[in-house]
């Protein structure tokens, strides 16, 4: 990347030396005069200006884990000067030769250097794409934790960095989508339109969400929130308006993808809520334990861990297991997992445990949406001599729900079918919660929606 930015700065700087008058563009009065003379054209030109301004956000996304100082140094000391020299160099080239508008970037270089520059640009693109790929992995993982996407197999590729992950399904989707986009659009201009509309819309959404955070989480006063958000929205909406004209020429694609993603995520969240309601309409755990006291069941050694979302409700897997095998473990853990609305939860607040009597324990594990879910380790870390959890002596019972599309009032029929398909393709609970495969029992449950 150092070679890449150095080269584009060099070829741009050489053109500036030949046409130094291009530096007059640094005078903001020139821009204001252009807007005054050609207001409509200047507004439409913002769509192109926007593409110049964007791209830098990839630097923040890719270097965010290093902190603010490295980003500032990298941007102000190296990346920003290099980009400025290159763009001004393209302007200088166009002043001298307006026909170079067909490809001003590569025409900055002499003929013999075009092919090496293409190779260098390709390498830089591959490197820069890592920001997109790693960001997609992180966002997918967080969406799963927050209940907006079905479970996926997440491989942790580092023993030291918890956020270094690989999601195979996302990787394949990105690859197929990238190839399809290149062949589908056939030109960089169409892709540029899609990119401009996508990023401009994202900026507006980000500003709106920032206002919500400032008001609801930072407790800022309403006038301060409105003033701050309005300042950002003036810029964001201006850029979005300038990019609206690009929707027919390719800008429709990110809007379509966003709509599809929104439909999938809301369908999954609502479907999970419906399933939870269907399964929660069961026996309260206090009544179940009371029935065990009145009608004692045979108990076997070891610990049975039953994963179920709703605390205080008898897991359907427990009822099914007792109905078929007529035995209970000596110690039974009813486990619920909660995902907090913050990235990480201190270990001291990871687990809450309640002794329900008769060998039953209700445990709730709370994780941040950026943390990996390691259920056996979390249970083993509960310090309580009465609890005495031994991972090597535990059997984990998880529900294997089969979703049945019915005429019950819930969602639109197409959303029910979409949810059922997503549910069938969700990854197993054993890998997602890092349960030992040889100690997991899946209990089938049919759930109508």
C-alpha positions in Angstrom: 0.0 0.0 0.0 2.9 2.3 0.6 4.2 1.6 -2.9 0.7 2.2 -4.3 0.1 5.6 -2.6 3.7 6.7 -3.4 3.3 5.9 -7.1 -0.1 7.7 -7.5 1.3 10.7 -5.7 4.3 10.7 -8.0 2.4 10.5 -11.3 0.0 13.2 -10.1 2.7 15.5 -8.8 4.6 15.4 -12.2 1.5 16.6 -13.9 1.0 19.4 -11.4 4.6 20.6 -12.2 3.6 20.9 -15.8 0.3 22.7 -15.1 0.7 24.5 -11.7 -2.4 26.6 -12.4 -4.5 23.7 -11.2 -3.5 24.6 -7.7 -6.0 27.5 -8.0 -8.6 25.0 -7.2 -7.5 25.2 -3.6 -9.2 28.6 -3.5 -12.8 28.0 -2.2 -13.9 31.1 -4.0 -13.4 29.2 -7.3 -15.8 26.5 -6.2 -18.4 29.1 -5.0 -18.1 30.9 -8.3 -18.7 27.7 -10.2 -21.8 26.9 -8.1 -23.1 30.5 -8.8 -22.6 30.2 -12.5 -23.9 26.6 -13.0 -26.0 25.7 -10.0 -27.8 22.7 -11.5 -24.6 21.3 -13.1 -22.7 21.9 -9.9 -25.3 19.9 -7.9 -25.2 17.0 -10.3 -21.4 17.1 -10.3 -21.5 16.5 -6.5 -22.2 12.8 -7.5 -18.7 12.7 -8.9 -17.2 14.7 -6.1 -18.7 12.3 -3.7 -16.8 9.4 -5.2 -13.6 11.3 -4.6 -14.6 11.9 -1.0 -15.6 8.3 -0.3 -13.2 5.4 0.0 -11.4 6.9 2.9 -13.9 5.3 5.2 -12.3 2.0 4.3 -9.2 3.2 6.1 -11.2 3.8 9.3 -12.9 0.4 9.0 -9.7 -1.5 8.4 -7.6 0.4 11.0 -10.2 0.9 13.6 -8.8 -1.8 15.9 -5.6 0.2 16.1 -7.2 3.3 17.6 -7.6 6.9 16.6 -3.9 8.0 16.6 -2.7 5.5 13.9 -5.7 6.5 11.7 -4.9 10.2 12.0 -1.2 9.7 11.3 -1.9 7.4 8.3 -4.5 9.7 6.9 -3.0 13.2 7.4 0.7 12.3 6.9 0.4 9.9 3.9 -2.9 8.9 2.4 -4.6 12.3 2.1 -1.5 14.1 0.6 -1.1 11.2 -1.9 -4.7 11.3 -3.0 -4.7 15.1 -3.2 -1.6 15.1 -5.5 -3.2 12.4 -7.7 -6.5 14.1 -8.1 -4.9 17.5 -8.7 -2.6 15.8 -11.2 -5.7 14.5 -13.1 -7.1 18.0 -13.1 -3.8 19.3 -14.5 -3.8 16.7 -17.2 -7.3 17.6 -18.3 -6.4 21.3 -18.4 -3.7 20.4 -20.9 -5.5 17.7 -22.8 -9.3 17.6 -22.4 -9.5 14.4 -24.4 -7.9 12.6 -21.5 -11.3 12.6 -19.8 -11.8 9.1 -21.2 -9.4 7.7 -18.6 -7.6 10.4 -16.7 -6.0 8.2 -14.0 -4.1 5.8 -16.3 -3.3 8.5 -18.8 -1.3 10.2 -16.0 1.4 7.5 -16.5 3.6 7.2 -19.6 2.7 4.4 -22.1 5.3 2.0 -20.8 4.1 2.3 -17.2 0.4 1.6 -17.8 0.6 -2.1 -17.6 2.7 -2.1 -14.4 0.3 0.4 -12.9 -2.6 -1.9 -13.7 -0.8 -4.7 -11.9 -0.1 -2.5 -8.9 -3.7 -1.3 -8.8 -4.9 -4.9 -8.9 -2.7 -5.8 -6.0 -3.9 -2.7 -4.0 -7.5 -3.6 -4.7 -7.0 -7.1 -3.4 -5.4 -5.7 -0.2 -8.1 -3.1 0.2 -10.8 -5.7 -0.2 -9.7 -7.2 3.1 -11.4 -4.3 4.8 -14.7 -5.3 3.2 -14.3 -9.0 3.8 -13.2 -8.7 7.5 -16.0 -6.1 8.0 -18.6 -8.5 6.5 -17.4 -11.3 8.9 -17.7 -9.0 11.9 -21.1 -7.6 11.0 -22.5 -11.1 10.3 -21.2 -12.3 13.6 -22.7 -9.4 15.5 -26.1 -9.7 13.6 -26.2 -13.4 14.6 -25.5 -12.5 18.2 -28.2 -9.9 18.2 -30.8 -12.2 16.7 -31.1 -10.8 13.2 -29.6 -13.7 11.3 -29.6 -17.5 11.7 -26.6 -19.2 13.3 -23.6 -19.6 11.0 -20.4 -21.6 11.5 -17.8 -19.1 12.7 -14.2 -20.2 12.7 -11.8 -18.3 15.0 -8.5 -18.0 13.3 -6.4 -16.7 16.1 -5.7 -17.8 19.6 -4.9 -14.2 20.6 -7.4 -12.0 18.8 -11.0 -12.8 19.6 -12.3 -10.7 16.7 -10.2 -12.5 14.1 -12.8 -14.8 12.5 -13.8 -16.5 9.3 -17.3 -17.2 8.1 -17.2 -19.5 5.1 -20.8 -18.8 3.9 -20.2 -15.1 3.8 -16.9 -15.6 2.0 -18.6 -17.5 -0.8 -21.5 -15.1 -1.1 -19.0 -12.2 -1.4 -17.0 -14.0 -4.1 -20.1 -14.9 -6.2 -21.6 -11.5 -5.8 -18.3 -9.7 -6.8 -18.0 -11.8 -10.0 -21.7 -11.4 -10.8 -21.4 -7.6 -10.4 -18.4 -7.3 -12.7 -20.1 -9.3 -15.5 -23.5 -7.8 -14.8 -22.5 -4.1 -14.9 -19.7 -4.6 -17.5 -18.1 -1.2 -16.8 -16.7 0.8 -13.9 -19.2 3.6 -14.5 -22.1 1.4 -13.6 -20.3 0.1 -10.5 -19.4 3.7 -9.5 -23.1 4.6 -9.6 -24.0 1.7 -7.4 -21.2 2.5 -5.0 -22.2 6.2 -4.8 -25.8 5.6 -4.1 -25.0 2.8 -1.5 -22.5 4.9 0.4 -24.6 8.1 0.3 -27.7 6.2 1.7 -25.5 4.6 4.3 -24.3 8.0 5.5 -27.9 9.3 5.9 -28.8 6.1 7.9 -25.7 6.4 10.0 -26.5 10.0 10.9 -30.1 9.1 11.9 -28.8 6.3 14.1 -26.2 8.5 15.6 -28.9 10.9 16.7 -30.7 8.0 18.3 -27.6 7.0 20.2 -26.9 10.6 21.3 -30.4 10.9 22.6 -31.1 7.5 24.1 -27.7 6.3 25.2 -25.6 9.5 25.8 -28.6 11.5 27.2 -27.8 14.6 25.2 -30.4 17.3 25.2 -32.8 17.4 22.3 -31.7 20.8 20.9 -28.0 19.6 20.9 -29.0 16.3 19.2 -31.1 18.1 16.5 -28.4 20.7 15.8 -25.7 18.1 15.5 -27.7 15.8 13.4 -28.9 18.6 11.2 -25.3 19.7 10.5 -24.5 16.2 9.2 -27.8 15.7 7.4 -27.2 18.9 5.3 -24.1 17.4 3.8 -25.4 13.8 3.7 -28.8 14.7 2.0 -27.0 16.9 -0.5 -24.8 14.1 -1.6 -27.7 11.7 -1.6 -29.7 14.0 -3.8 -26.8 14.4 -6.2 -26.6 10.6 -6.5 -30.3 10.0 -6.9 -29.9 10.5 -10.7 -27.6 7.5 -10.7 -30.3 5.1 -9.6 -31.4 4.0 -13.1 -27.8 3.4 -14.2 -26.8 1.1 -11.4 -27.7 2.8 -8.2 -30.8 0.6 -7.9 -28.6 -2.4 -7.0 -27.5 -1.4 -3.4 -31.1 -0.3 -2.7 -32.3 -3.7 -3.9 -29.7 -5.6 -1.8 -30.5 -3.4 1.2 -34.2 -4.1 0.9 -33.6 -7.9 0.6 -31.3 -7.9 3.6 -33.8 -5.8 5.6 -36.6 -8.3 4.7 -34.4 -11.3 5.7 -33.3 -9.8 9.0 -36.7 -8.6 10.1 -38.3 -11.9 9.0 -35.8 -13.9 11.0 -36.2 -11.7 14.1 -40.0 -11.9 14.0 -40.0 -15.6 13.2 -37.7 -16.3 16.2 -40.1 -14.3 18.4 -43.0 -16.3 17.1 -41.2 -19.6 17.8 -40.3 -18.4 21.3 -43.9 -17.5 22.0 -45.1 -20.9 20.7 -42.5 -22.8 22.8 -43.0 -20.5 25.9 -46.6 -21.3 26.1 -45.5 -24.3 28.2 -45.2 -25.3 31.8 -43.6 -22.9 34.3 -40.6 -24.5 35.8 -41.9 -24.2 39.4 -44.9 -26.4 38.5 -42.7 -28.9 36.8 -40.4 -29.2 39.8 -43.5 -29.5 42.0 -44.7 -32.4 40.0 -41.3 -34.0 40.3 -41.6 -33.7 44.1 -45.1 -35.3 44.1 -44.1 -38.0 41.6 -40.3 -38.7 42.0 -38.5 -39.8 38.9 -35.5 -42.0 38.6 -32.3 -39.9 38.7 -29.0 -40.8 37.1 -25.6 -39.4 37.8 -24.2 -36.4 36.0 -25.5 -33.1 34.8 -28.1 -32.4 32.2 -27.8 -28.9 30.6 -31.0 -27.9 28.7 -30.6 -24.8 26.5 -33.7 -22.7 26.2 -34.2 -19.1 25.5 -36.9 -18.2 28.1 -35.9 -18.5 31.8 -38.6 -19.7 34.1 -40.2 -22.0 31.5 -39.7 -25.7 31.3 -37.7 -26.4 28.2 -39.6 -28.6 25.7 -36.5 -30.7 25.3 -36.7 -31.6 29.0 -40.3 -32.6 28.8 -39.7 -34.7 25.7 -36.6 -36.4 27.2 -38.5 -37.2 30.4 -41.5 -38.5 28.4 -39.3 -40.9 26.4 -36.7 -42.0 28.8 -38.4 -41.5 32.2 -35.2 -40.5 33.9 -33.6 -37.2 35.0 -30.0 -36.3 35.7 -29.0 -35.8 39.3 -28.2 -32.1 38.5 -30.2 -30.2 35.9 -29.1 -26.8 34.5 -31.7 -24.8 32.6 -29.5 -22.5 30.5 -30.6 -19.3 28.8 -28.2 -17.1 26.9 -28.7 -13.3 26.5 -26.8 -11.0 24.2 -26.4 -7.5 25.6 -26.6 -4.3 23.6 -22.9 -3.6 24.1 -19.7 -5.2 22.6 -18.4 -6.9 25.7 -19.7 -8.0 29.2 -17.2 -8.2 32.1 -16.6 -11.8 33.2 -17.8 -11.0 36.7 -21.3 -10.3 35.2 -21.2 -13.2 32.8 -23.4 -15.7 34.8 -26.4 -15.5 37.1 -27.4 -18.6 38.9 -30.6 -19.5 40.9 -31.0 -22.7 42.9 -34.6 -23.9 42.2 -34.3 -26.9 44.5 -34.5 -30.6 43.8 -31.2 -30.4 41.9 -32.5 -27.8 39.4 -30.5 -24.6 38.6 -31.5 -21.7 36.4 -28.4 -20.1 34.8 -28.4 -17.1 32.5 -25.2 -16.3 30.6 -24.9 -12.8 29.2 -22.5 -12.0 26.4 -21.6 -8.9 24.4 -22.4 -9.0 20.7 -18.7 -9.1 19.8 -17.8 -12.0 22.1 -17.5 -15.6 21.3 -20.0 -17.9 23.0 -18.2 -20.6 25.0 -20.9 -22.2 27.1 -18.8 -25.0 28.8 -16.1 -22.6 29.9 -18.7 -20.1 31.2 -20.5 -22.8 33.2 -17.2 -24.2 34.6 -16.2 -20.7 35.8 -19.2 -20.3 38.0 -17.7 -20.4 41.5 -20.2 -22.1 43.8 -19.5 -25.3 45.8 -23.2 -26.3 45.6 -23.3 -25.9 41.8 -20.1 -27.9 41.2 -20.3 -28.0 37.4 -18.0 -30.6 35.8 -17.8 -30.2 31.9 -16.6 -33.7 31.5 -19.7 -35.1 33.3 -22.3 -32.9 31.5 -24.7 -33.8 28.7 -26.2 -30.9 26.6 -29.7 -31.1 25.3 -30.6 -28.7 22.5 -33.8 -28.4 20.6 -33.9 -29.3 16.9 -37.1 -27.5 15.9 -38.8 -28.2 12.6 -40.7 -25.2 11.4 -44.1 -26.0 9.9 -45.7 -23.3 7.7 -49.4 -23.3 8.6 -52.5 -21.0 8.4 -51.9 -19.7 11.9 -51.8 -15.9 12.1 -48.2 -14.9 12.2 -46.5 -13.5 9.1 -47.2 -13.2 5.4 -47.0 -16.5 3.7 -43.9 -15.6 1.7 -42.2 -14.6 4.9 -43.1 -17.8 6.6 -41.5 -19.8 3.8 -38.5 -17.6 3.9 -38.1 -18.0 7.6 -38.5 -21.8 7.3 -35.8 -21.9 4.7 -33.4 -19.8 6.8 -34.2 -22.0 9.8 -33.4 -25.2 8.0 -30.0 -23.8 6.9 -28.9 -22.5 10.3 -25.8 -23.9 11.8 -26.0 -26.4 14.6 -26.0 -25.2 18.2 -23.0 -27.5 19.1 -20.4 -25.5 17.1 -22.0 -22.1 17.7 -22.0 -22.5 21.5 -18.7 -24.5 21.4 -20.4 -27.6 22.9 -18.4 -30.9 22.8 -20.1 -32.8 19.9 -19.8 -36.2 21.7 -21.9 -34.8 24.7 -24.7 -33.2 22.7 -28.2 -34.6 22.4 -30.6 -33.1 19.8 -34.3 -33.4 20.6 -36.7 -32.9 17.8 -39.6 -30.5 18.3 -42.2 -29.4 15.7 -43.2 -25.8 15.8 -46.1 -24.4 13.7 -45.9 -20.8 12.5 
